[in-house]
Amino acid sequence: MQKRIYNFSAGPAVLPEDVLKEAQENLFALPSVGMSILEISHRSKTFDKIIDEAKADLRKLLDINDNYDILFLQGGASLQFSMVPLNLMPPKNKADYILTGSWSKKAQKEAKRVGIVNVAASTESESFNRIPKQSELNLDPDAAYVHYTSNNTIYGTEWHYEPETGNVPLVCDASSDILSKKINVNKFGLIYAGAQKNMGPSGVTMIIIRKDLLARSSDSLHTMLNYKIHSENGSMYNTPSTFGIYIIGLVAKWLIKNGGLDTMYKTNKEKADVLYKCIDESKDFYKGHALPDSRSLMNITFRLATEDLEKKLISEATAAGFDGLKGHRSVGGLRASIYNAFPKKGVEDLVLFMKDFQSKNS
């Protein structure tokens, strides 16, 4: 087998090696089934067990009570930019959006097709280098919901608190940091997250929705865009991503086996601290984008003095086995995505490489 390299990609991203090995071992035929996970019917008892265990383990990890339903849908988080307002905005037809990066702006764009959007706060004028404080939020107490993006992959910022929204339901795009730490699900009306960063492969989006909000889903909605229909059909109105849900289940068991989300958060913080320390101690050779109190533990963004120097680092890093360090095409620079499954040794090895690169190019 070819040696695995360090995958710093923002997504689809690194998966736990134990999960990959188990999936590989059972890909040809699931134990006692005689068929591959890629072949079994989503209506079979075998898949019923797979999806039910995945939901049960996610409930255990995130302490999700029976007031919430878990859905596994398709279309990525980008489809949720439309489904959230289509289902939750009526009849008030207005909602608050907090803009902290490109993905929250895209969510706002789709919501404006449905109703009135109040920008409750935005840090765009500061190049999205920080998260707004609670005191900066201009919230409408009569809004249908408040939407925010908990971690911003492109700019490398992360919310380290949940916005207080009173009686207005809080909606969160948690695609980039779901399962990286404990959160109080009871504070939210709805959480959605693409799987391809911390949960599994691309092609599955998890939605955690408070059941009372399902009543907002109008019967006039197109069937495939209706949360209530998907809930009533157990995420199987159409054929779900069976393989993706299978991997999510394996990842959930891997997290439980390794101590749960408190342990995962501790490890994630240790990894991020190692890399941020290297950036901070580089005497501005490396310049972090996010302000210290808004830094992401998942996506560490930084720049060098010139684009040519950045290209040189990326080229040499790729040759040395560090892949995916190029920043998002919209902003440039560099980005190290170090999700749950990324090993701490990989971060330490990158720091050694960065220090050597600095000594040769200062």
Order of alpha helices (4+ residues) and beta strands (2+ residues): beta-alpha-alpha-beta-alpha-beta-alpha-beta-beta-beta-beta-beta-beta-beta-alpha-alpha-alpha-beta-beta-alpha-beta-beta-alpha
